[in-house]
Amino acid sequence: APPQMKRIPLEGKKIQHPIGKKLIEFALKKKSNLIASADVITSSELLKLAEEVGDHVVALKLHTDIIKDFSFDLIDKLKVIAKEKEFLLFEDRKFADIGNTQELQFKEGVYKIADWADMVTAHPIAGEESLQVFEHVGVVAIVEMSSKGTLTDDYYITKALNVAENSSNVLGVVAQRQVADELLLFTPGVNLSSKGDTKGQQYNTPERVFKAYHTDFMIVGRGIYQSVNAKESAIEYQTAGWNAYLESLN
Ligand code: BMP
């Protein structure tokens, strides 16, 4: 179905995937559509951040391959915090290969992502069948990037959305625009005080992503983990995001 002018509230979205349903359940219960991106490089920083922001997010997005001292002890501890504070573990691996290789990267190697992640990101660039290897997790397909000069033009986005809509383990997409209601929309590149960085990142406000793009979940990295008080910042983003979401329903 084509995107509508009026947005559908989270509880009205027809999401089939169990992980998508879980995200919506957490969002409504916690009054949060915030995902914190925990782009820190040590286990201790990551665990501290998870404790601080956990009550205010629906998921913690990770880049486990940047963690210097990665171990399954870290994963075990994160799982405990996630269960207690009710958020999902979202590995932003951005798979982008043929199905067979992606399956190995997903299940094997150092990180064994398949053993613990609730959600993963993947580029749909290798086509629909390549995404079938991600079993028992929610896949978020990257259809449009936030950075300056990204190659994800309108043609690519249309084709990528098509792949996403036809893949049963895809629960949503990362994009900087409104998408069909059957998909959950995740939007990174959100910051309350900065317009961008010196490496191509571009930022929007929570207000813009909820009202103009009808996003379902905003992803905030440096705005939270680089702030003086991560918990206070998470509350600030949670409140700004949830209010913008509620206003966008009218
Ligand atoms: P920050 O808010 O610090 O700019 O972090 C954004 C996070 O979202 C990073 O982890 C980045 O990898 C991710 N991301 C993004 O910024 N733009 C995209 O298009 C897709 C992403 O996954």
Residues whose N, C-alpha, C, O or C-beta is under 5 A from the ligand:
A	BS01	BMP	S37 D39 E144 M145 S146 S147 P188 G189 V190 Q201 I219 V220 G221 R222 G223
